[in-house]
Amino acid sequence: MTRIHALKKYALLGGVLLFLPLFGLVLFGIMGEHEFNTLPYYTVDGPVEGRTPGVQRVGDFELINQNGVAFTRDSLAGKVWLAAFFATDAPHVASVTKQLLWPNFRYRAEEDIVTVCFTLKPEQDRPEVLRDYVETNTRYNEVDGKWQYLTGDRAEIDRLVSEDFMIQRDPADPYNVATIWLVDASGYLRGVYHAASEDAIRDAVEDIALLQKELDEAAYAREKAAEALADAEPLPVMGPEGHVVPPFAFTNLDGREYSHRDVGERVRVVDYFFTHCPTICPVMSSQLVRLQAQLRKEGITEDEVLILSHTVDPVRDTPQRLLEYATRIGADTAQWKFLTGAEADLYDMARNGYYLTALPSDTAAGGFFHSDTFALIDGQGRIRGYYDGTATEEVDELLNHLKQLLATEP
């Protein structure tokens, strides 16, 4: 009896030990929100968490691929890509090619995973030379166009290498670049690897899978949102009949002009504020921080939606001061633009473009009076809604209306 009792006790103990991990998985699977590993972003000072001011993004470029066809950053929209830099006669061409073949073969059937090589000798590497290289290395690919090899203007390539990809080349050996960058679907640098390290390339393959998961989750969220909003009542068009926001040209926090041409046909969320505002501005900014975090979570990028915050105090709110403010609140300045300029132009745009209030005031706290309202502008420049920028429930409604525009009026 003692032995049987002992066996029963050990069996029960074993069952409990087996059950606990399963129970934990079920509990966290049902009640918990899954948190997957995410990759850092990169600045000139190194990796950071999140898209804070200063994170590096590949800008616009126009080069030619191995087929002699114009190739730009827009050609890579929505794709995750590895970027490498070498000439076809480089001493290390065999080793870097071997490394690139690994992720290329692993994702050979994935249309949204691309390899992009930039030649460092554009005078030598004409399209026909690059075509032979690409055809040799893509015989097992199941999707066309997955390996691009770019040539073109040397100054443009050199600028990309040094500025956008932050690669400092050795003047004594300028064609020996062993850096490989991983770029996400929005053009941000998300991983860096050494071409000679097999461990690093293994990491790249795993990191690509993480970025691919981001794409899949964003696509699924977009699909579900479109289904939920398909039968929603169309949003009203506000303002006088036929009114659209007029052209503008202001100054961004980098000191460069930012105009209606930069906005294009993207949806906009617009407000007016000033950086030393002692009353409603901090609340409005915190709501926009929350809105932007939700946009990012749902995969809505700056290619679709912009936030435009205009200062009502351009004398004090210089580009440098706006940059300090954006950094302090953690704004992603690729999507959230902080604009200054001539006072008369800013006020006129508020009054006659967005039908918002912006003016100096001797009685208002801080010396300025402005609307506490966010305006939603569609891709055609029409006003589609006004929302109290200090009220969480109204900003939530703004988000839903914004998603409705994207789902029903692309």
KENU-444726 format. One record per residue (C-alpha): residue number from 1; x, y, z. Coordinates in steps of 0.25 Angstrom, whole numbers, plus 5000, padded with zeros to 4 digits. Layout:
k | u | v | w
NUM | X | Y | Z
...
END
This chain:
k | u | v | w
1 | 5000 | 5000 | 5000
2 | 5011 | 5009 | 5003
3 | 5018 | 5008 | 4990
4 | 5004 | 5010 | 4982
5 | 5002 | 5022 | 4991
6 | 5016 | 5027 | 4987
7 | 5013 | 5025 | 4972
8 | 5000 | 5032 | 4973
9 | 5007 | 5044 | 4980
10 | 5018 | 5045 | 4969
11 | 5008 | 5043 | 4958
12 | 4999 | 5055 | 4964
13 | 5012 | 5063 | 4965
14 | 5016 | 5061 | 4951
15 | 5002 | 5064 | 4946
16 | 5003 | 5078 | 4954
17 | 5017 | 5081 | 4948
18 | 5012 | 5078 | 4934
19 | 4999 | 5086 | 4936
20 | 5005 | 5098 | 4941
21 | 5013 | 5102 | 4929
22 | 5001 | 5099 | 4920
23 | 4992 | 5107 | 4929
24 | 5001 | 5119 | 4928
25 | 5001 | 5118 | 4913
26 | 4986 | 5118 | 4913
27 | 4985 | 5129 | 4923
28 | 4994 | 5138 | 4916
29 | 4989 | 5135 | 4903
30 | 4975 | 5138 | 4906
31 | 4976 | 5149 | 4917
32 | 4990 | 5155 | 4913
33 | 4994 | 5164 | 4901
34 | 5005 | 5158 | 4893
35 | 5018 | 5166 | 4893
36 | 5028 | 5162 | 4882
37 | 5042 | 5167 | 4881
38 | 5044 | 5179 | 4873
39 | 5056 | 5185 | 4866
40 | 5062 | 5198 | 4869
41 | 5063 | 5210 | 4860
42 | 5076 | 5217 | 4857
43 | 5082 | 5231 | 4859
44 | 5096 | 5237 | 4856
45 | 5098 | 5234 | 4871
46 | 5094 | 5219 | 4870
47 | 5081 | 5211 | 4873
48 | 5069 | 5216 | 4880
49 | 5055 | 5211 | 4884
50 | 5044 | 5217 | 4876
51 | 5043 | 5227 | 4864
52 | 5048 | 5239 | 4872
53 | 5054 | 5252 | 4865
54 | 5067 | 5249 | 4858
55 | 5064 | 5234 | 4854
56 | 5070 | 5231 | 4841
57 | 5061 | 5229 | 4829
58 | 5065 | 5227 | 4814
59 | 5061 | 5239 | 4806
60 | 5057 | 5240 | 4792
61 | 5066 | 5236 | 4781
62 | 5066 | 5233 | 4767
63 | 5075 | 5223 | 4761
64 | 5075 | 5212 | 4750
65 | 5074 | 5197 | 4752
66 | 5080 | 5186 | 4745
67 | 5069 | 5186 | 4734
68 | 5072 | 5201 | 4731
69 | 5059 | 5205 | 4738
70 | 5058 | 5217 | 4747
71 | 5057 | 5213 | 4761
72 | 5054 | 5222 | 4773
73 | 5050 | 5220 | 4788
74 | 5036 | 5219 | 4784
75 | 5039 | 5206 | 4777
76 | 5042 | 5200 | 4790
77 | 5029 | 5205 | 4797
78 | 5023 | 5195 | 4806
79 | 5035 | 5186 | 4805
80 | 5046 | 5181 | 4815
81 | 5060 | 5182 | 4809
82 | 5074 | 5179 | 4811
83 | 5084 | 5190 | 4806
84 | 5098 | 5186 | 4802
85 | 5109 | 5195 | 4795
86 | 5120 | 5189 | 4786
87 | 5125 | 5189 | 4772
88 | 5124 | 5177 | 4763
89 | 5140 | 5176 | 4763
90 | 5142 | 5178 | 4778
91 | 5152 | 5169 | 4784
92 | 5141 | 5165 | 4794
93 | 5130 | 5163 | 4784
94 | 5129 | 5148 | 4786
95 | 5128 | 5148 | 4801
96 | 5117 | 5159 | 4801
97 | 5110 | 5152 | 4790
98 | 5110 | 5139 | 4798
99 | 5104 | 5146 | 4810
100 | 5093 | 5153 | 4802
101 | 5089 | 5139 | 4796
102 | 5085 | 5134 | 4809
103 | 5074 | 5143 | 4812
104 | 5070 | 5144 | 4798
105 | 5068 | 5129 | 4797
106 | 5061 | 5128 | 4810
107 | 5051 | 5138 | 4805
108 | 5051 | 5135 | 4791
109 | 5036 | 5134 | 4790
110 | 5033 | 5147 | 4797
111 | 5029 | 5159 | 4789
112 | 5031 | 5169 | 4800
113 | 5046 | 5165 | 4804
114 | 5056 | 5171 | 4794
115 | 5071 | 5172 | 4793
116 | 5076 | 5185 | 4788
117 | 5091 | 5187 | 4784
118 | 5097 | 5201 | 4781
119 | 5109 | 5200 | 4772
120 | 5121 | 5209 | 4777
121 | 5127 | 5210 | 4763
122 | 5115 | 5215 | 4754
123 | 5124 | 5218 | 4742
124 | 5128 | 5204 | 4741
125 | 5115 | 5197 | 4746
126 | 5106 | 5200 | 4735
127 | 5092 | 5193 | 4735
128 | 5097 | 5182 | 4725
129 | 5108 | 5178 | 4735
130 | 5099 | 5178 | 4747
131 | 5089 | 5170 | 4739
132 | 5099 | 5159 | 4738
133 | 5102 | 5159 | 4753
134 | 5087 | 5159 | 4757
135 | 5083 | 5148 | 4747
136 | 5094 | 5139 | 4752
137 | 5090 | 5140 | 4767
138 | 5075 | 5140 | 4765
139 | 5072 | 5127 | 4757
140 | 5065 | 5121 | 4769
141 | 5056 | 5133 | 4772
142 | 5041 | 5130 | 4771
143 | 5038 | 5145 | 4769
144 | 5043 | 5155 | 4759
145 | 5050 | 5168 | 4764
146 | 5054 | 5163 | 4777
147 | 5069 | 5166 | 4775
148 | 5072 | 5180 | 4770
149 | 5085 | 5186 | 4767
150 | 5086 | 5201 | 4765
151 | 5095 | 5210 | 4757
152 | 5094 | 5225 | 4753
153 | 5100 | 5238 | 4757
154 | 5112 | 5236 | 4766
155 | 5109 | 5249 | 4774
156 | 5095 | 5243 | 4777
157 | 5101 | 5230 | 4781
158 | 5112 | 5236 | 4790
159 | 5101 | 5245 | 4797
160 | 5092 | 5233 | 4800
161 | 5104 | 5225 | 4805
162 | 5109 | 5236 | 4814
163 | 5096 | 5243 | 4818
164 | 5085 | 5234 | 4818
165 | 5092 | 5221 | 4822
166 | 5103 | 5228 | 4831
167 | 5114 | 5220 | 4825
168 | 5128 | 5227 | 4827
169 | 5137 | 5222 | 4816
170 | 5152 | 5220 | 4817
171 | 5158 | 5230 | 4807
172 | 5170 | 5221 | 4805
173 | 5160 | 5209 | 4802
174 | 5147 | 5215 | 4798
175 | 5141 | 5203 | 4790
176 | 5143 | 5194 | 4802
177 | 5129 | 5195 | 4810
178 | 5125 | 5183 | 4818
179 | 5113 | 5189 | 4824
180 | 5099 | 5183 | 4821
181 | 5087 | 5191 | 4826
182 | 5073 | 5186 | 4828
183 | 5062 | 5196 | 4824
184 | 5047 | 5195 | 4828
185 | 5035 | 5197 | 4819
186 | 5035 | 5212 | 4823
187 | 5050 | 5214 | 4819
188 | 5055 | 5214 | 4834
189 | 5068 | 5207 | 4837
190 | 5065 | 5196 | 4846
191 | 5078 | 5187 | 4847
192 | 5093 | 5187 | 4843
193 | 5102 | 5176 | 4840
194 | 5116 | 5173 | 4836
195 | 5117 | 5165 | 4822
196 | 5128 | 5157 | 4827
197 | 5120 | 5151 | 4839
198 | 5112 | 5139 | 4837
199 | 5106 | 5141 | 4851
200 | 5101 | 5155 | 4847
201 | 5094 | 5150 | 4834
202 | 5087 | 5140 | 4842
203 | 5082 | 5151 | 4851
204 | 5078 | 5159 | 4839
205 | 5069 | 5147 | 4834
206 | 5063 | 5147 | 4848
207 | 5061 | 5162 | 4848
208 | 5054 | 5161 | 4834
209 | 5044 | 5152 | 4840
210 | 5041 | 5162 | 4851
211 | 5039 | 5173 | 4841
212 | 5031 | 5164 | 4833
213 | 5022 | 5161 | 4845
214 | 5020 | 5176 | 4846
215 | 5015 | 5177 | 4832
216 | 5006 | 5165 | 4834
217 | 5000 | 5170 | 4847
218 | 4998 | 5184 | 4840
219 | 4991 | 5178 | 4828
220 | 4982 | 5170 | 4837
221 | 4978 | 5182 | 4845
222 | 4975 | 5190 | 4832
223 | 4967 | 5179 | 4827
224 | 4958 | 5177 | 4839
225 | 4957 | 5193 | 4840
226 | 4952 | 5193 | 4826
227 | 4942 | 5182 | 4829
228 | 4936 | 5189 | 4841
229 | 4935 | 5203 | 4834
230 | 4930 | 5198 | 4820
231 | 4916 | 5202 | 4824
232 | 4918 | 5214 | 4832
233 | 4911 | 5227 | 4828
234 | 4920 | 5236 | 4820
235 | 4927 | 5248 | 4827
236 | 4922 | 5261 | 4824
237 | 4929 | 5271 | 4816
238 | 4930 | 5284 | 4824
239 | 4932 | 5299 | 4821
240 | 4927 | 5307 | 4809
241 | 4923 | 5298 | 4796
242 | 4935 | 5295 | 4788
243 | 4945 | 5299 | 4799
244 | 4959 | 5293 | 4799
245 | 4971 | 5297 | 4808
246 | 4979 | 5306 | 4799
247 | 4994 | 5305 | 4796
248 | 5004 | 5308 | 4806
249 | 5019 | 5309 | 4809
250 | 5024 | 5309 | 4823
251 | 5037 | 5305 | 4830
252 | 5039 | 5291 | 4837
253 | 5047 | 5289 | 4849
254 | 5059 | 5285 | 4841
255 | 5059 | 5300 | 4835
256 | 5054 | 5295 | 4821
257 | 5042 | 5299 | 4814
258 | 5030 | 5290 | 4816
259 | 5018 | 5292 | 4806
260 | 5005 | 5287 | 4801
261 | 5014 | 5280 | 4790
262 | 5021 | 5272 | 4801
263 | 5007 | 5268 | 4807
264 | 5002 | 5263 | 4794
265 | 4989 | 5255 | 4795
266 | 4991 | 5250 | 4809
267 | 4981 | 5251 | 4820
268 | 4984 | 5262 | 4830
269 | 4981 | 5265 | 4845
270 | 4983 | 5280 | 4847
271 | 4985 | 5288 | 4860
272 | 4990 | 5302 | 4865
273 | 4999 | 5303 | 4878
274 | 5011 | 5310 | 4883
275 | 5023 | 5304 | 4891
276 | 5022 | 5312 | 4904
277 | 5007 | 5311 | 4905
278 | 5003 | 5310 | 4919
279 | 4989 | 5305 | 4918
280 | 4983 | 5295 | 4907
281 | 4995 | 5293 | 4898
282 | 5001 | 5282 | 4907
283 | 4988 | 5275 | 4907
284 | 4986 | 5276 | 4892
285 | 5000 | 5271 | 4890
286 | 4999 | 5259 | 4899
287 | 4986 | 5255 | 4891
288 | 4994 | 5256 | 4878
289 | 5005 | 5247 | 4884
290 | 4994 | 5237 | 4888
291 | 4988 | 5238 | 4874
292 | 5002 | 5236 | 4867
293 | 5005 | 5224 | 4876
294 | 4991 | 5218 | 4872
295 | 4994 | 5221 | 4857
296 | 5007 | 5214 | 4858
297 | 5001 | 5202 | 4866
298 | 4991 | 5200 | 4854
299 | 5001 | 5202 | 4843
300 | 4997 | 5215 | 4838
301 | 5009 | 5222 | 4834
302 | 5014 | 5236 | 4829
303 | 5011 | 5231 | 4815
304 | 4996 | 5232 | 4818
305 | 4994 | 5242 | 4829
306 | 5001 | 5254 | 4834
307 | 5000 | 5263 | 4847
308 | 5002 | 5277 | 4844
309 | 5004 | 5286 | 4857
310 | 5005 | 5301 | 4853
311 | 5011 | 5311 | 4864
312 | 5003 | 5324 | 4867
313 | 5016 | 5330 | 4872
314 | 5027 | 5329 | 4861
315 | 5036 | 5340 | 4867
316 | 5039 | 5331 | 4878
317 | 5036 | 5317 | 4872
318 | 5048 | 5316 | 4863
319 | 5051 | 5303 | 4856
320 | 5061 | 5300 | 4867
321 | 5051 | 5302 | 4878
322 | 5041 | 5294 | 4871
323 | 5051 | 5283 | 4870
324 | 5054 | 5283 | 4885
325 | 5039 | 5283 | 4887
326 | 5037 | 5271 | 4878
327 | 5048 | 5264 | 4885
328 | 5043 | 5266 | 4899
329 | 5029 | 5261 | 4896
330 | 5035 | 5249 | 4887
331 | 5028 | 5252 | 4874
332 | 5032 | 5244 | 4862
333 | 5035 | 5256 | 4853
334 | 5034 | 5248 | 4840
335 | 5019 | 5248 | 4842
336 | 5017 | 5260 | 4851
337 | 5022 | 5273 | 4845
338 | 5024 | 5285 | 4853
339 | 5022 | 5298 | 4845
340 | 5026 | 5312 | 4847
341 | 5027 | 5324 | 4837
342 | 5022 | 5338 | 4835
343 | 5012 | 5342 | 4845
344 | 5002 | 5347 | 4835
345 | 5003 | 5334 | 4826
346 | 5000 | 5325 | 4838
347 | 4988 | 5333 | 4843
348 | 4982 | 5334 | 4829
349 | 4983 | 5319 | 4827
350 | 4976 | 5317 | 4841
351 | 4965 | 5327 | 4838
352 | 4963 | 5324 | 4823
353 | 4969 | 5310 | 4821
354 | 4964 | 5302 | 4833
355 | 4954 | 5312 | 4839
356 | 4962 | 5312 | 4852
357 | 4965 | 5323 | 4862
358 | 4980 | 5328 | 4863
359 | 4983 | 5342 | 4868
360 | 4991 | 5350 | 4878
361 | 4983 | 5354 | 4891
362 | 4986 | 5363 | 4902
363 | 4977 | 5355 | 4911
364 | 4979 | 5341 | 4908
365 | 4989 | 5333 | 4916
366 | 5003 | 5333 | 4909
367 | 4999 | 5345 | 4900
368 | 4992 | 5337 | 4889
369 | 4978 | 5332 | 4886
370 | 4976 | 5319 | 4878
371 | 4966 | 5308 | 4875
372 | 4966 | 5296 | 4884
373 | 4962 | 5288 | 4872
374 | 4968 | 5278 | 4863
375 | 4963 | 5278 | 4848
376 | 4963 | 5266 | 4839
377 | 4966 | 5269 | 4825
378 | 4964 | 5258 | 4814
379 | 4974 | 5255 | 4802
380 | 4966 | 5265 | 4794
381 | 4969 | 5276 | 4804
382 | 4954 | 5277 | 4809
383 | 4951 | 5279 | 4823
384 | 4944 | 5266 | 4828
385 | 4943 | 5268 | 4843
386 | 4946 | 5277 | 4856
387 | 4949 | 5270 | 4869
388 | 4952 | 5276 | 4883
389 | 4967 | 5274 | 4885
390 | 4966 | 5273 | 4900
391 | 4956 | 5262 | 4900
392 | 4960 | 5248 | 4899
393 | 4947 | 5243 | 4894
394 | 4947 | 5253 | 4883
395 | 4961 | 5249 | 4879
396 | 4957 | 5235 | 4879
397 | 4946 | 5239 | 4869
398 | 4956 | 5246 | 4861
399 | 4964 | 5233 | 4860
400 | 4952 | 5225 | 4855
401 | 4948 | 5236 | 4845
402 | 4962 | 5236 | 4840
403 | 4962 | 5221 | 4838
404 | 4949 | 5222 | 4831
405 | 4955 | 5232 | 4821
406 | 4966 | 5222 | 4818
407 | 4957 | 5211 | 4817
408 | 4946 | 5217 | 4808
409 | 4953 | 5229 | 4801
410 | 4967 | 5224 | 4798
END
